[in-house]
Amino acid sequence: MSAFVLIFTSFLAIALAQKDPHYMDGRTTMVHLFEWKFNDIAKECEDFLGPMGYGGVQVSPVNENLIIDKRPWYERYQPLSYKIISRSGTESEFKDMIERCKKVGVQIYVDAVINHMTADILPAYGTGGTSADPKDFSYPGVPYTSQDFHTPPCQIQNYNNATEVRDCELSGLHDLDQSKEHVRNEIIGFFNRITDLGIAGLRIDAAKHMWPQDLGVIYNRTKNLSAKAGFLPSARPYIYQEVIDLGGEAVSKFEYTDLGNVIEFQYGIILGSMFRGQDKLARLETFNDPKAWRMLSPDDALVMVDNHDNQRGHGAGGSTILTYKDPKPYKMAIAFMLAYPYGHPRIMSSFAFTDPNKGPPADSDGNIISPEISNGQCVNGWVCEHRWPQIYHMAHFRNLVNDEPVENWWTDGKNQIAFSRGSKGFIALNVEGDLSEKLQTGLPAGTYCDVMTGNVVNGQCTGKSVQVDSDGRALIEILSDESEGALALHIQAKL
């Protein structure tokens, strides 16, 4: 076997390993606890995420960032050093969170900002007290100097020029040159430190703006996951990369699939248009053919209905994107995402906002305020979509039906669909009109509770109940004026 073939085989094996999120106990879904503090995440793992069967948490960037006046959310995406100190907490609190979450079956993934440092905002002081001189490209907290950035500095103007997209500055953020050995070593050192602390993977922010070959070197030189944290000795960090590609630009998401998973932005746009009634829901029958939708292969994709960027109108999708502000179609889109076997799903957990620049709930000193829970829901400025019953019930649904095939597809040809997942689950969704049909559910005979409107409590359904006949068929009804536009049944919701 030639040396080239050996190297290629090795790179392929690493890439495949970096597409495994390492979920525990048959779990399948992660939550992005956007801007939460480490101590609050640890408590949420113990109180809710672990018991409800969620598999992981994406945390906001953990490294020291620039402090910006009025503390907007995006300051977290302007690194000042790779020290673990942010509004979310200290390195010791970060480590404690990882350990506590892991004990209840929840892995941690870090949002990693390695494309750039800060813009020219002065004075430049960080969340850990570090100072910098961005105008001179001087970041002593790493350290980086002007030698570590693409020169001469330029601004991205033309997204049809791949070199410009990757070597020029995004929104004035000073663009690191990942081809340089010192830059690579600093990034790898940061990745290795947080890997040693027990994380399961990394979201790579702005991957589109870095050369795939440079990222490949950085990923391949990052340590395996920590055996002390319970991972197998050969386990690789789960890598999922932010590459916004809706077609028509020079940089393609398909360039990054050999390195790890890629976030599929097309997915949320498609579901947004479907569940807003702008496109026929019936067309989702061909969703098992990603090429027809210009989407990634299912094994290559991390999927979402919305994220922290596009729910604010940034990134991709515009007004098509569904958010917590459109609760009925939003819950329907997430129900479909969690019922349909495509990609690794991530649930957005937001804080409320009207100003898209607004940071998380905080006191007068800028300290993040912990979420308050009342009757299972967040009430003090935190939205906590992951706690909405329709969403966490569907996360449990996905755990139960994982690896079961899509069967018994039905549609009215317009905006009503239904399908089963083998003999373990069934879902129906209605965007328009009244749905009242005798459908094949694929389920064993019996009475089932609809987990979109309630649950099984003391042997009774707190919401709708559905009688499945001996032939697997049932009368499925979703009226247009109902608060939930979906109905979902699974084997553990059988009375």
C-alpha positions in Angstrom: 0.0 0.0 0.0 1.4 3.4 -1.0 2.2 6.1 1.5 -0.4 8.3 -0.2 -3.1 5.7 0.3 -2.1 5.2 3.9 -2.3 8.9 4.6 -5.6 9.2 2.8 -7.1 6.3 4.7 -5.9 7.8 8.0 -7.5 11.2 7.2 -10.7 9.5 6.2 -10.9 7.5 9.4 -10.3 10.6 11.5 -13.0 12.5 9.5 -15.5 9.7 10.1 -14.7 9.6 13.8 -15.2 13.4 14.0 -18.8 12.9 12.9 -19.8 11.0 16.1 -21.3 13.2 18.8 -20.6 10.5 21.4 -24.1 10.6 22.9 -24.7 8.4 25.9 -27.6 6.0 26.6 -29.2 6.1 23.1 -29.7 9.9 23.2 -29.9 11.8 19.9 -30.4 15.6 20.4 -28.4 18.5 21.7 -29.5 21.9 23.0 -27.8 25.2 22.5 -28.1 26.9 25.9 -27.2 30.3 24.4 -25.3 32.6 26.9 -26.1 30.4 29.9 -23.6 30.4 32.9 -21.7 27.2 33.5 -23.2 26.7 37.0 -26.7 27.1 35.6 -26.0 24.6 32.7 -24.7 22.1 35.3 -27.9 22.5 37.3 -30.1 22.3 34.2 -28.3 19.1 33.2 -29.1 17.5 36.5 -32.6 18.9 36.9 -34.0 18.6 33.4 -31.7 17.8 30.4 -30.5 14.5 31.8 -33.8 13.2 33.1 -35.6 14.2 29.8 -33.2 12.4 27.6 -31.3 15.2 25.9 -27.8 14.1 24.7 -25.7 17.3 24.8 -25.3 21.0 25.3 -23.6 23.5 23.1 -22.2 26.3 25.2 -21.4 29.8 24.1 -17.7 30.6 23.5 -15.8 29.9 26.7 -12.6 31.9 26.1 -11.9 35.5 27.1 -13.6 38.0 24.9 -13.6 41.7 24.3 -16.0 43.7 26.6 -18.2 45.9 24.5 -20.4 48.8 25.7 -23.9 47.7 26.6 -22.7 44.0 26.5 -24.3 42.8 23.2 -24.4 39.1 22.6 -21.9 39.3 19.8 -19.0 40.4 22.1 -18.6 36.6 22.8 -17.5 36.3 19.2 -14.6 38.7 19.5 -11.8 36.8 21.2 -9.1 38.5 23.2 -7.3 35.4 24.5 -7.8 31.6 24.8 -8.1 31.8 28.6 -11.3 30.1 29.9 -12.9 33.1 31.5 -16.2 34.7 30.2 -19.5 35.9 31.4 -20.4 32.2 31.7 -17.8 31.6 34.4 -14.3 30.5 35.2 -12.2 27.5 34.1 -13.0 25.6 37.4 -16.7 26.2 36.9 -16.4 25.1 33.3 -14.7 21.8 34.4 -17.3 21.3 37.2 -20.1 21.8 34.6 -18.7 19.2 32.2 -18.3 16.6 35.0 -21.8 17.2 36.4 -23.5 17.1 33.0 -21.6 13.9 32.0 -22.8 12.2 35.2 -26.4 12.5 34.0 -25.7 11.5 30.4 -25.2 14.9 28.8 -22.1 15.8 26.8 -20.7 19.3 26.3 -19.8 21.0 23.0 -17.9 24.3 22.8 -18.5 27.0 20.3 -15.0 27.7 19.1 -14.1 31.1 17.6 -10.7 30.6 15.8 -11.1 32.5 12.5 -10.4 35.9 13.9 -9.8 38.1 16.9 -11.5 41.5 17.6 -12.5 44.5 15.6 -10.8 47.9 16.2 -12.7 48.7 19.4 -10.8 50.7 22.0 -10.1 50.5 24.8 -9.7 46.7 24.4 -10.2 44.9 27.7 -11.3 41.4 28.1 -13.5 39.4 30.5 -10.4 38.1 32.2 -8.7 41.5 32.5 -6.4 41.1 29.5 -5.8 44.2 27.4 -4.9 44.4 23.7 -4.1 46.9 20.9 -6.3 45.7 18.0 -5.2 48.6 15.7 -1.6 47.2 15.9 -2.9 43.5 15.7 -1.3 43.0 19.1 -3.0 40.4 21.4 -0.5 39.7 24.2 -3.0 37.4 26.0 -2.5 34.7 23.4 0.1 36.0 22.3 -0.6 37.1 18.7 1.2 39.9 16.8 0.8 41.4 13.3 2.8 38.4 11.9 -0.1 36.1 12.7 -2.8 37.7 10.6 -3.5 37.9 6.9 -1.7 40.9 5.4 -2.3 43.4 4.1 -5.7 43.5 5.9 -8.7 43.6 3.6 -12.5 43.5 3.9 -14.7 40.8 2.4 -16.6 42.4 -0.5 -17.1 39.7 -3.1 -18.4 36.3 -1.9 -17.7 34.9 -5.4 -14.0 35.1 -4.6 -13.0 32.2 -2.3 -9.6 33.7 -1.5 -11.2 37.0 -0.4 -13.8 35.1 1.7 -11.0 33.2 3.6 -8.2 35.7 3.7 -10.0 39.0 4.3 -11.8 40.3 7.4 -15.4 39.5 8.2 -17.2 42.6 9.5 -13.8 44.2 10.5 -12.7 41.3 12.7 -9.0 40.8 12.4 -8.5 37.6 10.3 -6.0 35.1 11.6 -3.8 33.2 9.2 -4.3 29.5 10.1 -1.5 28.4 7.6 1.0 29.8 10.1 2.5 27.4 12.5 2.3 29.7 15.5 -1.4 30.3 14.9 -2.1 26.6 14.5 -0.2 25.8 17.7 -2.1 28.4 19.8 -5.5 27.1 18.5 -4.5 23.4 19.0 -3.3 24.2 22.5 -6.7 25.8 23.3 -8.5 22.8 21.8 -6.3 20.4 23.7 -6.9 22.2 27.0 -10.7 22.0 26.7 -10.5 18.5 25.4 -8.5 17.4 28.5 -11.3 18.9 30.6 -13.8 16.4 29.1 -15.7 18.1 26.3 -17.1 15.9 23.6 -16.8 18.2 20.6 -16.5 21.6 19.0 -18.7 23.9 16.9 -16.3 25.7 14.5 -17.5 29.2 14.1 -17.0 30.9 10.7 -15.4 27.7 9.2 -16.4 29.0 5.8 -13.9 31.8 6.2 -11.0 29.4 6.8 -9.2 27.1 4.3 -10.2 23.5 4.6 -6.6 22.3 4.4 -5.7 24.5 7.4 -8.6 23.3 9.5 -7.7 19.7 8.6 -4.2 20.2 10.1 -5.6 21.8 13.2 -8.3 19.1 13.7 -5.9 16.2 13.1 -3.3 17.5 15.6 -6.0 18.0 18.3 -5.9 15.3 21.0 -8.3 12.4 21.2 -11.1 12.9 23.8 -10.1 12.4 27.4 -10.0 8.9 28.6 -10.2 10.2 32.2 -13.6 11.7 31.2 -14.8 8.2 30.2 -14.2 8.4 26.4 -12.6 5.4 24.6 -8.9 5.9 24.0 -9.4 6.4 20.2 -12.4 8.7 20.4 -12.1 11.9 18.4 -13.8 15.3 19.1 -17.1 15.7 17.4 -16.6 18.5 14.8 -19.4 20.5 13.3 -18.6 23.5 11.2 -20.5 26.7 10.4 -20.5 27.0 6.6 -23.4 29.1 5.3 -23.9 28.0 1.8 -27.2 28.5 0.0 -25.7 28.1 -3.5 -24.3 30.7 -5.9 -21.1 31.5 -3.9 -17.5 30.4 -4.3 -17.2 28.5 -1.0 -19.2 25.3 -0.8 -20.3 23.4 2.3 -19.3 20.2 0.5 -15.6 21.2 0.7 -15.8 20.7 4.5 -17.5 17.3 4.8 -14.2 15.4 4.7 -13.2 17.1 8.0 -16.4 16.6 10.1 -20.0 17.5 10.1 -21.3 20.7 8.6 -24.3 22.8 9.8 -27.0 22.6 7.1 -28.4 26.1 6.9 -30.7 25.1 4.0 -32.6 22.8 6.3 -34.1 25.6 8.5 -35.0 27.7 5.5 -36.9 24.8 3.8 -38.8 23.9 7.0 -39.5 27.6 7.7 -41.1 28.0 4.2 -43.0 24.8 4.6 -44.5 25.5 8.1 -45.2 29.1 7.3 -47.4 27.8 4.4 -45.2 29.3 1.7 -44.5 26.0 0.1 -46.4 22.7 0.0 -45.7 20.4 3.0 -46.4 17.4 0.7 -43.1 18.1 -1.1 -41.3 16.8 2.0 -42.0 13.3 0.7 -38.7 13.6 -1.3 -36.8 14.7 1.8 -34.9 11.4 1.8 -33.1 12.6 -1.4 -30.9 15.4 -0.1 -29.4 16.0 -3.6 -32.8 17.1 -4.8 -32.8 19.8 -2.1 -29.1 20.6 -2.5 -28.5 19.5 1.0 -25.7 17.6 2.6 -25.8 13.8 3.0 -27.6 13.0 6.3 -24.4 11.6 7.8 -22.6 14.9 7.1 -25.2 17.3 8.6 -26.0 19.0 11.8 -29.5 20.4 11.5 -31.6 23.1 13.2 -34.7 25.1 12.7 -33.0 28.3 13.9 -29.8 29.4 15.6 -28.6 32.5 17.6 -27.6 34.3 14.3 -30.5 33.7 12.0 -33.2 34.2 14.6 -31.9 37.8 14.7 -31.9 38.1 10.9 -28.1 37.4 10.5 -26.5 34.6 8.6 -29.1 33.0 6.3 -32.8 32.7 5.7 -34.2 36.1 6.5 -37.9 36.2 7.4 -38.3 32.6 6.4 -36.6 31.4 9.6 -39.0 30.3 12.3 -38.3 31.2 16.0 -39.9 31.1 19.4 -41.8 34.3 18.3 -43.9 32.1 16.0 -44.7 29.3 18.5 -47.2 27.1 16.6 -45.3 26.7 13.3 -42.0 26.7 15.2 -43.1 23.7 17.3 -44.4 21.9 14.2 -41.1 22.4 12.4 -39.1 21.1 15.4 -41.5 18.2 15.7 -40.8 17.3 12.1 -37.0 17.7 12.6 -37.1 15.3 15.6 -39.4 12.8 13.9 -37.6 12.6 10.6 -34.2 10.8 10.3 -31.9 13.4 8.8 -28.7 14.7 10.4 -27.9 15.4 14.0 -30.6 17.8 15.4 -29.9 20.8 17.7 -32.5 22.7 19.6 -32.2 26.4 20.1 -32.7 27.7 23.7 -33.1 31.5 23.6 -33.4 34.5 25.7 -36.2 37.0 24.7 -35.3 40.0 22.6 -36.7 42.8 20.5 -33.4 44.5 19.8 -31.3 41.9 17.8 -28.1 43.2 19.5 -29.3 42.7 23.0 -27.3 40.5 25.3 -28.7 38.0 27.8 -30.7 38.9 30.9 -28.2 40.7 33.2 -28.0 43.0 36.2 -26.8 46.6 36.1 -23.2 45.5 36.3 -23.5 43.2 33.2 -23.6 40.0 35.2 -25.8 37.3 33.6 -28.9 36.5 35.6 -29.8 32.9 36.2 -33.0 31.5 34.6 -35.9 31.3 36.9 -38.2 28.3 36.5 -42.0 28.4 37.3 -44.2 25.4 36.5 -41.4 24.0 34.4 -40.9 27.0 32.3 -38.5 29.9 32.3 -40.0 33.2 33.3 -37.4 36.0 33.7 -36.3 36.8 30.2 -35.1 33.4 29.2 -37.3 31.5 26.7 -35.9 28.0 27.2 -37.6 26.3 24.2 -36.0 23.0 25.3 -38.4 23.1 28.2 -41.5 23.4 26.1 -43.4 20.1 26.5 -43.9 19.6 22.8 -40.2 19.9 22.2 -38.8 17.7 25.0 -41.5 15.1 24.3 -40.3 15.0 20.7 -36.7 14.7 21.8 -37.8 11.6 23.7 -39.7 10.4 20.6 -36.5 10.6 18.5 -34.6 8.6 21.1 -37.3 5.9 20.9 -37.5 5.7 17.1 -33.9 6.1 16.3 -32.8 3.7 13.4 -36.5 2.9 12.6 -37.4 3.5 8.9 -39.9 6.1 7.6 -43.0 4.2 6.6 -46.7 4.7 5.9 -46.1 8.2 4.3 -49.4 10.0 3.7 -50.3 13.4 2.4 -53.3 15.2 1.2 -51.1 16.5 -1.6 -51.0 20.0 -0.1 -50.2 20.9 3.5 -51.0 17.8 5.5 -48.6 14.9 6.0 -48.2 11.9 8.3 -45.7 9.0 8.6 -44.6 6.3 11.0 -41.1 5.4 12.2 -41.3 1.6 11.9 -43.7 0.3 14.6 -42.4 2.6 17.3 -43.8 6.1 16.4 -46.2 8.0 14.3 -46.6 11.8 13.6 -49.1 13.9 11.6 -48.7 17.6 10.8 -51.3 20.0 9.5 -50.4 23.5 8.2 -53.8 24.3 6.6 -57.4 23.2 6.9 -58.9 20.4 9.0 -57.2 17.0 9.0 -59.6 14.1 9.7 -58.4 10.8 8.2 -58.2 7.1 9.0 -54.4 6.5 8.6 -52.0 3.7 9.0 -49.9 4.4 12.1 -47.7 1.3 12.1 -48.3 1.0 15.8 -49.6 -2.0 17.8 -53.3 -1.8 18.7 -54.2 0.2 21.8 -54.9 3.6 23.2 -52.1 6.2 22.9 -51.6 9.6 24.3 -50.7 12.4 21.9 -47.4 13.8 23.2 -47.9 17.1 21.4 -50.9 17.9 23.5 -50.1 16.1 26.7 -48.5 13.0 28.2 -49.3 9.8 30.2 -49.9 10.7 33.8 -51.3 8.1 36.3 -52.4 5.9 33.4 -54.4 8.7 31.8 -53.8 11.1 28.9 -53.5 14.7 29.9 -54.1 15.7 26.2 -55.6 13.9 23.2 -55.9 10.2 23.1 -55.9 8.1 19.9 -57.3 4.6 19.5 -55.2 2.4 17.2 -57.1 -0.6 15.7 -55.8 -4.1 15.3 -54.8 -3.3 11.7 -52.6 -0.4 12.9 -55.1 2.2 11.6 -56.4 5.1 13.6 -58.6 8.2 13.1 -56.2 11.1 13.1 -57.7 14.5 13.7 -56.0 17.9 13.8 -58.3 20.9 13.4 -57.1 24.2 12.0 -58.1 26.1 15.1 -56.2 23.8 17.5 -53.2 25.4 19.3 -51.0 22.5 18.2 -50.7 21.7 14.5 -49.2 18.3 15.1 -50.0 14.9 16.7 -47.4 12.4 17.7 -47.7 8.9 19.2 -45.0 6.5 20.4 -44.8 3.1 22.0 -44.1 4.5 25.5 -47.2 6.7 25.3 -49.5 3.6 25.1 -51.9 3.2 28.0 
